[in-house]
Amino acid sequence: MFSYDGKQLVFASNRNNKIRGETNVFIADWVW
């Protein structure tokens, strides 16, 4: 999902989680 201004990207993953319900959230600056 992109921010309103399109400059940041956020996504979530629960791949390789050790505890049920654990989710990693990633936020990145989108440079294009």
C-alpha positions as CSV (number, residue, x, y, z in Angstrom):
1,M,0.0,0.0,0.0
2,F,1.3,3.4,-0.9
3,S,1.0,6.6,1.2
4,Y,-1.3,9.3,-0.1
5,D,1.6,11.3,-1.7
6,G,3.1,8.1,-3.2
7,K,6.5,8.6,-1.5
8,Q,6.3,5.6,0.9
9,L,5.4,2.0,0.6
10,V,4.2,-0.2,3.5
11,F,3.6,-4.0,3.4
12,A,3.2,-6.7,6.0
13,S,4.4,-10.3,6.1
14,N,3.8,-13.2,8.5
15,R,6.2,-15.5,6.7
16,N,8.6,-17.5,9.0
17,N,6.7,-16.3,12.1
18,K,7.7,-18.0,15.3
19,I,4.6,-17.2,17.3
20,R,1.0,-17.5,15.9
21,G,-0.3,-14.1,15.0
22,E,3.2,-12.5,14.6
23,T,3.4,-10.1,11.7
24,N,6.2,-8.0,10.4
25,V,5.4,-4.6,9.0
26,F,7.8,-2.9,6.6
27,I,7.9,0.8,5.7
28,A,10.1,2.0,2.8
29,D,10.7,5.2,1.0
30,W,9.7,4.8,-2.7
31,V,12.5,6.4,-4.8
32,W,11.6,6.5,-8.5
